[in-house]
Amino acid sequence: MTTTISTRGPGVHTDRRRVLRIGPVSGVVRTRQLLVPLITLVALVLVSAASLGRGDYPIGLTDVLRTLVGIGDPTQQFIVTELRAPRIVVGVLVGLALGISGALIQTFARNPLASPDTLGINAGASAAAVAVIVLGGSSSSAGQLLGGLGLPVAALAGGLLTALLIFGLAWRKGVDGYRLILVGVGLSSVGLAGVDWLLTRSDITDAAAATVWLTGSLNARTWDQAWPLGIALAVLVPVALAMSRQLGVLQFGEDTARALGIRVGAAQAVVVLVAVSLAAVSVAAAGPVGFVALVVPQVAVRLAGGSRPPLLASALLGALLVVGADLLARTVLPVALPVGIVTAVIGAPYLLWLLVRGRRAIT
């Protein structure tokens, strides 16, 4: 059963909401929060299909769709499902992970500047992963085994360790958003310095492999990267969605959350663990794809409305941004670039705008 509520604020703006009741359970659902994810999902499917058809062997959109349902030409089916689909699937999963991770961190810190990029979580995960690539020695069989099996674990461990350091250093009877960012920026510099040191200590083959990975790229991605990332998201995304109510209360502060019956310490620990894990597994699969986790949640909250970044809209917009940036990098630009460079070009001006906007708000 649904009931429509129309609330009118200042001016002519109307916020239409539906109260959904299923037995004793009820909740408020805003129309925009349903339409934005739906429209984004349709756009994501179309952009993904277009990306599957672009390459040295062009395939029309109709043929791509026919191939995906199993009635295409055998040659086209091999090209789409074995050569191009893993790249697109990894891009979608990385975008989903970064979008949700950014939304969780920004809601927890109550600061639009907070993200795995600015807090140094990506830098910590990158430093640990580069250590596996460089110290493992990709030229040896043992190094190849270590790089294949240890890279996700190393990235996750590096991200978690960095997160523990950040919150430990930023804690002063609570977590202040700006202090959190300042500590994160400092630890990010330490992590990047560690990456530079590792590159200078490695041989040229391992340094080249690590440098390519550090740009954040979907090149040469296979199902070997897609399956572990998909399994990780199948575990982490439901946990993140289940924390939606606690996130809505935590944004009002710890005292309010405790008064409403939220176990603040446990809720914060779960949010941080899920957000860091999502960022770390995305780094392990495609390298540090920058600015997605920073930009997407703020775009989502402006499109869908509400008081905090919506998780579902952030996830789908993150996937759309990564896949769209990869398509742009491969087909529109005169030189094919890694997707991380394109997302950085998009996100860096947005970060500057947020900084200028925050300064004006303070003054």
TAPE-V212858 format. One record per pair of residues at least 24 apart in sequence whose ideal C-beta (glycine too) atoms are under 6 Angstrom apart, sorted by the first residue. I is the first residue (numbers start at 0). J is the second residue. Records with the same first field share a line. If there is no record, write none. Layout:
I: J / J
//
This chain:
31: 303 / 304
32: 303 / 309
35: 302 / 303 / 312
36: 311 / 312 / 315
39: 315 / 316 / 319
40: 315
42: 319
43: 318 / 319
46: 322 / 323
47: 87 / 322
50: 87 / 326
51: 79 / 83 / 87
53: 330
85: 220 / 221 / 222 / 225
86: 217 / 220
88: 225
89: 217 / 220 / 224 / 225 / 284 / 285
90: 217 / 321 / 322 / 325
91: 318 / 322
92: 228 / 229 / 232
93: 281 / 284 / 285 / 321
94: 317 / 318 / 321
95: 314 / 317 / 318
96: 277 / 281
97: 281 / 291 / 292 / 317
98: 295 / 313 / 314 / 316 / 317
99: 239 / 277 / 310 / 314
100: 274 / 277 / 278 / 292
101: 292 / 295 / 296
102: 296 / 308 / 310 / 313
103: 270 / 274
104: 274
105: 296 / 308
106: 246 / 250 / 307
107: 270
108: 176 / 179
109: 176 / 250
110: 176
111: 297 / 353
112: 180 / 353
114: 292 / 293
115: 278 / 292
116: 289 / 293
117: 180 / 183
118: 165 / 183
119: 161 / 183 / 186 / 187 / 190
120: 158 / 161 / 162 / 275 / 278
121: 282 / 287
122: 187 / 190 / 191
123: 157 / 158 / 161 / 190
124: 154 / 157 / 158 / 279 / 282
125: 194 / 287
126: 157 / 190 / 193 / 194
127: 153 / 154 / 156 / 157
128: 153 / 154
129: 194 / 197 / 209
130: 197
132: 208 / 209
133: 197 / 201 / 205 / 209
137: 205 / 208
138: 204
150: 283
151: 283
154: 279 / 282 / 283
155: 279
158: 275 / 278 / 279
159: 275
161: 186
162: 271 / 275
212: 286
213: 286
214: 337 / 339
215: 286 / 287 / 288 / 337 / 339
216: 286 / 337
217: 285 / 325 / 338
224: 284
228: 280 / 284
231: 280
235: 273 / 276 / 277
238: 273
239: 273
242: 270
250: 307
288: 339 / 342
289: 339 / 342 / 343
290: 342 / 343 / 346
291: 317 / 320 / 342
293: 346
294: 346 / 349
//
